[in-house]
Amino acid sequence: MKTNTNLWWLLAGFFLLVAIVYTWWNIIAYPDLAWYQAIEWVGTVALFFSVFMAALIAFYVSRVHKAQGGELPEDVLTADIDDGDPEMGEFSPWSWWPIVLAFSAALAMIGFAVGTFMIPIGLGVFVIAIVGWVFEYYRGYFAR
């Protein structure tokens, strides 16, 4: 985590340097204009926001590193692969409901493009897919 924090601070510094060079370059490229008219504002603002975004992520990662109270298994040189293998949850590899859910989203998006009458049909299929996915363990071959 310490390395991640340093990389994000380095990236914030790089963006700051690029933003300053970009702004200065625009000013000297148009000497006949006033400095505030010579600046290309979209790129300048985007680069300065990139500085703030990278600094925000670096600050957040450093606070998480201090709050976790120890090193992650990825940061310990003597750690095994199994040390960083958490329980990810329970998944249903045989479930067809995610495909039905994707079909309902596709149907609703096609409704935006083709005709709005298809959007309620997509929402109806969405409700059926969500209910089926949530309650798939209560019926059928894999019921518990």
Backbone as CSV, one residue per row, in Angstrom:
resi,resn,N_x,N_y,N_z,CA_x,CA_y,CA_z,C_x,C_y,C_z
1,MET,0.823,-1.195,0.000,0.000,0.000,0.000,0.866,1.256,0.000
2,LYS,1.999,1.188,0.654,2.884,2.350,0.685,3.385,2.668,-0.718
3,THR,3.678,1.628,-1.485,4.118,1.834,-2.860,2.998,2.438,-3.703
4,ASN,1.774,1.972,-3.491,0.639,2.534,-4.221,0.464,4.009,-3.901
5,THR,0.607,4.365,-2.626,0.488,5.760,-2.222,1.561,6.606,-2.907
6,ASN,2.789,6.120,-2.898,3.880,6.865,-3.541,3.662,7.011,-5.045
7,LEU,3.145,5.967,-5.677,2.886,6.049,-7.109,1.804,7.078,-7.433
8,TRP,0.754,7.138,-6.605,-0.298,8.121,-6.841,0.196,9.538,-6.604
9,TRP,1.052,9.748,-5.577,1.617,11.083,-5.367,2.546,11.454,-6.520
10,LEU,3.296,10.489,-7.027,4.156,10.736,-8.183,3.326,11.106,-9.407
11,LEU,2.214,10.416,-9.599,1.335,10.723,-10.718,0.718,12.115,-10.574
12,ALA,0.349,12.497,-9.349,-0.193,13.841,-9.117,0.859,14.894,-9.445
13,GLY,2.100,14.656,-9.060,3.169,15.583,-9.398,3.400,15.676,-10.896
14,PHE,3.342,14.534,-11.570,3.508,14.529,-13.024,2.403,15.333,-13.696
15,PHE,1.155,15.122,-13.271,0.048,15.879,-13.842,0.193,17.371,-13.575
16,LEU,0.688,17.725,-12.385,0.890,19.135,-12.072,1.946,19.739,-13.000
17,LEU,3.039,19.032,-13.195,4.085,19.508,-14.099,3.555,19.668,-15.517
18,VAL,2.821,18.691,-15.998,2.273,18.749,-17.354,1.258,19.880,-17.471
19,ALA,0.449,20.098,-16.443,-0.539,21.177,-16.492,0.138,22.541,-16.549
20,ILE,1.187,22.706,-15.787,1.905,23.986,-15.797,2.587,24.206,-17.149
21,VAL,3.250,23.176,-17.663,3.913,23.296,-18.964,2.889,23.559,-20.070
22,TYR,1.770,22.864,-20.019,0.718,23.031,-21.036,0.168,24.456,-21.021
23,THR,-0.100,24.966,-19.835,-0.630,26.323,-19.724,0.400,27.349,-20.193
24,TRP,1.637,27.204,-19.749,2.689,28.136,-20.139,2.952,28.077,-21.640
25,TRP,2.921,26.906,-22.210,3.150,26.743,-23.635,2.069,27.471,-24.445
26,ASN,0.817,27.359,-23.991,-0.249,28.077,-24.685,-0.074,29.585,-24.588
27,ILE,0.401,30.062,-23.466,0.604,31.509,-23.295,1.711,32.008,-24.220
28,ILE,2.829,31.263,-24.272,3.932,31.748,-25.123,3.689,31.461,-26.604
29,ALA,2.758,30.572,-26.936,2.472,30.281,-28.343,1.680,31.406,-29.000
30,TYR,0.960,32.196,-28.206,0.154,33.295,-28.731,0.560,34.595,-28.047
31,PRO,1.686,35.169,-28.444,2.163,36.382,-27.763,1.329,37.622,-28.071
32,ASP,0.563,37.603,-29.151,-0.233,38.765,-29.501,-1.536,38.864,-28.699
33,LEU,-1.909,37.791,-27.990,-3.128,37.795,-27.172,-2.785,38.052,-25.712
34,ALA,-3.797,38.508,-24.976,-3.622,38.615,-23.530,-3.485,37.213,-22.953
35,TRP,-2.827,37.100,-21.797,-2.521,35.772,-21.263,-3.780,34.971,-20.959
36,TYR,-4.844,35.622,-20.519,-6.075,34.898,-20.194,-6.844,34.478,-21.441
37,GLN,-6.561,35.110,-22.580,-7.176,34.686,-23.838,-6.319,33.649,-24.562
38,ALA,-5.051,33.583,-24.238,-4.157,32.633,-24.913,-4.264,31.229,-24.317
39,ILE,-4.737,31.131,-23.095,-4.829,29.817,-22.439,-5.951,29.000,-23.067
40,GLU,-5.659,27.750,-23.355,-6.681,26.817,-23.815,-7.296,26.200,-22.560
41,TRP,-8.472,26.683,-22.193,-9.026,26.416,-20.865,-9.478,24.983,-20.656
42,VAL,-9.949,24.328,-21.694,-10.457,22.964,-21.509,-9.339,22.015,-21.092
43,GLY,-8.235,22.058,-21.800,-7.113,21.182,-21.455,-6.482,21.550,-20.127
44,THR,-6.374,22.851,-19.850,-5.786,23.295,-18.590,-6.614,22.832,-17.400
45,VAL,-7.921,23.042,-17.476,-8.801,22.626,-16.374,-8.791,21.107,-16.227
46,ALA,-8.810,20.376,-17.342,-8.786,18.911,-17.274,-7.503,18.410,-16.623
47,LEU,-6.376,19.014,-16.947,-5.118,18.575,-16.349,-5.058,18.913,-14.856
48,PHE,-5.542,20.092,-14.480,-5.542,20.424,-13.052,-6.518,19.544,-12.274
49,PHE,-7.641,19.177,-12.878,-8.535,18.232,-12.212,-7.891,16.848,-12.105
50,SER,-7.062,16.484,-13.064,-6.329,15.223,-12.964,-5.354,15.258,-11.794
51,VAL,-4.750,16.422,-11.549,-3.887,16.572,-10.372,-4.688,16.330,-9.104
52,PHE,-5.850,16.968,-9.013,-6.667,16.821,-7.808,-7.187,15.399,-7.637
53,MET,-7.522,14.731,-8.741,-8.001,13.354,-8.651,-6.895,12.421,-8.151
54,ALA,-5.698,12.549,-8.707,-4.589,11.693,-8.285,-4.213,11.976,-6.836
55,ALA,-4.238,13.252,-6.429,-3.932,13.590,-5.034,-5.002,13.045,-4.089
56,LEU,-6.253,13.082,-4.512,-7.332,12.544,-3.683,-7.174,11.037,-3.498
57,ILE,-6.854,10.333,-4.561,-6.661,8.886,-4.463,-5.444,8.565,-3.605
58,ALA,-4.372,9.340,-3.759,-3.174,9.117,-2.943,-3.474,9.351,-1.466
59,PHE,-4.206,10.399,-1.163,-4.580,10.673,0.227,-5.445,9.559,0.799
60,TYR,-6.418,9.097,0.011,-7.309,8.034,0.474,-6.540,6.735,0.716
61,VAL,-5.670,6.366,-0.213,-4.909,5.128,-0.063,-3.976,5.214,1.145
62,SER,-3.395,6.387,1.384,-2.527,6.522,2.558,-3.316,6.427,3.850
63,ARG,-4.533,6.972,3.881,-5.369,6.871,5.092,-5.807,5.421,5.323
64,VAL,-6.135,4.704,4.277,-6.510,3.296,4.412,-5.320,2.487,4.897
65,HIS,-4.131,2.792,4.399,-2.928,2.082,4.819,-2.664,2.292,6.313
66,LYS,-2.861,3.504,6.788,-2.656,3.769,8.210,-3.738,3.134,9.064
67,ALA,-4.957,3.048,8.556,-6.078,2.541,9.345,-6.152,1.019,9.391
68,GLN,-5.525,0.329,8.442,-5.680,-1.125,8.404,-4.861,-1.830,9.473
69,GLY,-3.879,-1.180,10.020,-3.146,-1.751,11.149,-2.123,-2.805,10.798
70,GLY,-1.895,-3.072,9.572,-0.908,-4.070,9.177,-0.699,-4.036,7.686
71,GLU,0.182,-4.886,7.227,0.475,-4.935,5.802,-0.434,-5.952,5.116
72,LEU,-0.729,-5.682,3.881,-1.484,-6.636,3.082,-0.573,-7.797,2.686
73,PRO,-1.158,-8.956,2.397,-0.320,-10.087,1.979,0.477,-9.782,0.700
74,GLU,-0.043,-8.904,-0.135,0.672,-8.570,-1.367,1.949,-7.785,-1.078
75,ASP,2.015,-7.126,0.081,3.169,-6.304,0.410,4.234,-7.043,1.206
76,VAL,3.935,-8.243,1.680,4.883,-9.017,2.475,5.637,-9.960,1.540
77,LEU,6.939,-9.913,1.587,7.738,-10.720,0.663,7.671,-12.211,0.965
78,THR,7.397,-12.584,2.211,7.371,-13.999,2.582,5.971,-14.592,2.548
79,ALA,4.981,-13.874,2.025,3.596,-14.355,2.016,3.396,-15.408,0.932
80,ASP,2.484,-16.332,1.211,2.099,-17.333,0.228,0.900,-16.833,-0.569
81,ILE,0.590,-17.526,-1.638,-0.566,-17.156,-2.459,-1.844,-17.320,-1.661
82,ASP,-1.913,-18.340,-0.832,-3.121,-18.599,-0.053,-3.400,-17.527,0.995
83,ASP,-2.394,-16.743,1.359,-2.618,-15.697,2.359,-3.520,-14.590,1.833
84,GLY,-3.499,-14.348,0.570,-4.324,-13.299,-0.006,-5.534,-13.820,-0.732
85,ASP,-6.017,-15.003,-0.368,-7.137,-15.630,-1.043,-8.364,-15.564,-0.140
86,PRO,-9.131,-14.474,-0.177,-10.281,-14.363,0.713,-11.493,-15.115,0.170
87,GLU,-12.468,-15.292,1.015,-13.740,-15.874,0.598,-14.496,-14.809,-0.189
88,MET,-14.803,-15.095,-1.438,-15.428,-14.100,-2.305,-16.946,-14.172,-2.297
89,GLY,-17.513,-15.192,-1.755,-18.961,-15.312,-1.736,-19.417,-16.589,-2.406
90,GLU,-20.702,-16.683,-2.600,-21.300,-17.876,-3.184,-21.827,-17.524,-4.569
91,PHE,-21.424,-18.297,-5.551,-21.819,-18.031,-6.913,-22.520,-19.249,-7.488
92,SER,-23.404,-19.007,-8.426,-24.157,-20.078,-9.063,-23.684,-20.238,-10.502
93,PRO,-22.810,-21.176,-10.761,-22.315,-21.303,-12.128,-23.366,-21.835,-13.096
94,TRP,-24.443,-22.409,-12.589,-25.461,-22.982,-13.457,-26.607,-22.005,-13.707
95,SER,-26.562,-20.816,-13.125,-27.675,-19.883,-13.199,-27.800,-19.251,-14.578
96,TRP,-29.047,-19.225,-15.087,-29.347,-18.579,-16.357,-29.914,-17.181,-16.161
97,TRP,-30.178,-16.784,-14.923,-30.826,-15.507,-14.683,-29.981,-14.291,-15.058
98,PRO,-28.662,-14.312,-14.938,-27.906,-13.155,-15.420,-28.054,-12.913,-16.920
99,ILE,-28.236,-13.983,-17.683,-28.445,-13.825,-19.121,-29.800,-13.182,-19.388
100,VAL,-30.811,-13.592,-18.629,-32.140,-12.986,-18.775,-32.090,-11.519,-18.352
101,LEU,-31.319,-11.227,-17.306,-31.175,-9.845,-16.849,-30.489,-8.994,-17.920
102,ALA,-29.471,-9.515,-18.559,-28.800,-8.789,-19.644,-29.745,-8.607,-20.832
103,PHE,-30.560,-9.603,-21.099,-31.545,-9.490,-22.172,-32.545,-8.380,-21.880
104,SER,-32.960,-8.255,-20.618,-33.912,-7.196,-20.265,-33.285,-5.814,-20.439
105,ALA,-32.004,-5.672,-20.080,-31.317,-4.390,-20.283,-31.187,-4.094,-21.775
106,ALA,-30.864,-5.096,-22.564,-30.754,-4.898,-24.010,-32.105,-4.530,-24.612
107,LEU,-33.159,-5.153,-24.131,-34.504,-4.849,-24.616,-34.888,-3.408,-24.291
108,ALA,-34.569,-2.950,-23.092,-34.874,-1.569,-22.718,-34.040,-0.586,-23.545
109,MET,-32.773,-0.892,-23.802,-31.941,0.011,-24.605,-32.405,0.029,-26.061
110,ILE,-32.824,-1.091,-26.570,-33.391,-1.115,-27.914,-34.676,-0.292,-27.941
111,GLY,-35.407,-0.313,-26.831,-36.607,0.511,-26.729,-36.300,1.994,-26.822
112,PHE,-35.167,2.431,-26.278,-34.775,3.835,-26.426,-34.480,4.178,-27.878
113,ALA,-33.908,3.220,-28.614,-33.500,3.483,-29.989,-34.633,3.275,-30.988
114,VAL,-35.478,2.265,-30.776,-36.464,1.886,-31.777,-37.832,2.466,-31.462
115,GLY,-38.321,2.142,-30.300,-39.647,2.612,-29.928,-39.844,2.504,-28.431
116,THR,-40.442,3.511,-27.849,-40.577,3.532,-26.392,-41.552,2.480,-25.862
117,PHE,-42.315,1.858,-26.730,-43.220,0.806,-26.273,-42.460,-0.424,-25.765
118,MET,-41.174,-0.555,-26.130,-40.390,-1.716,-25.698,-39.789,-1.537,-24.304
119,ILE,-39.741,-0.306,-23.805,-39.141,-0.059,-22.497,-39.941,-0.739,-21.385
120,PRO,-41.281,-0.626,-21.334,-42.018,-1.365,-20.285,-41.871,-2.881,-20.405
121,ILE,-41.714,-3.373,-21.617,-41.496,-4.814,-21.792,-40.150,-5.197,-21.181
122,GLY,-39.123,-4.383,-21.440,-37.805,-4.627,-20.845,-37.852,-4.536,-19.331
123,LEU,-38.612,-3.582,-18.793,-38.743,-3.476,-17.333,-39.470,-4.678,-16.746
124,GLY,-40.471,-5.184,-17.469,-41.171,-6.386,-17.005,-40.261,-7.603,-16.972
125,VAL,-39.463,-7.761,-18.023,-38.501,-8.867,-18.051,-37.456,-8.678,-16.957
126,PHE,-37.085,-7.425,-16.679,-36.139,-7.124,-15.607,-36.682,-7.578,-14.252
127,VAL,-37.934,-7.276,-13.966,-38.531,-7.680,-12.681,-38.560,-9.195,-12.572
128,ILE,-38.934,-9.864,-13.646,-38.959,-11.333,-13.633,-37.552,-11.887,-13.410
129,ALA,-36.550,-11.305,-14.061,-35.168,-11.796,-13.932,-34.647,-11.571,-12.518
130,ILE,-34.921,-10.424,-11.920,-34.447,-10.155,-10.568,-35.109,-11.102,-9.565
131,VAL,-36.409,-11.270,-9.682,-37.106,-12.181,-8.763,-36.607,-13.610,-8.961
132,GLY,-36.421,-14.014,-10.191,-35.909,-15.358,-10.449,-34.514,-15.567,-9.921
133,TRP,-33.660,-14.575,-10.045,-32.281,-14.685,-9.582,-32.211,-14.715,-8.061
134,VAL,-33.040,-13.899,-7.409,-33.018,-13.854,-5.945,-33.567,-15.149,-5.352
135,PHE,-34.619,-15.692,-5.965,-35.272,-16.864,-5.393,-34.907,-18.167,-6.090
136,GLU,-33.777,-18.227,-6.793,-33.443,-19.446,-7.508,-33.092,-20.611,-6.585
137,TYR,-32.704,-20.347,-5.363,-32.372,-21.427,-4.443,-33.593,-21.996,-3.740
138,TYR,-34.745,-21.392,-3.924,-35.944,-21.838,-3.234,-36.791,-22.762,-4.079
139,ARG,-36.425,-22.957,-5.346,-37.190,-23.828,-6.229,-36.236,-24.611,-7.130
140,GLY,-36.742,-25.580,-7.793,-35.988,-26.284,-8.825,-35.010,-27.315,-8.290
141,TYR,-34.087,-27.714,-9.145,-33.159,-28.789,-8.846,-32.162,-28.415,-7.760
142,PHE,-31.841,-27.172,-7.617,-30.815,-26.767,-6.683,-31.402,-26.106,-5.443
143,ALA,-32.613,-26.421,-5.089,-33.267,-25.817,-3.919,-32.593,-26.324,-2.633
144,ARG,-32.642,-25.499,-1.607,-32.030,-25.880,-0.347,-33.087,-25.959,0.723
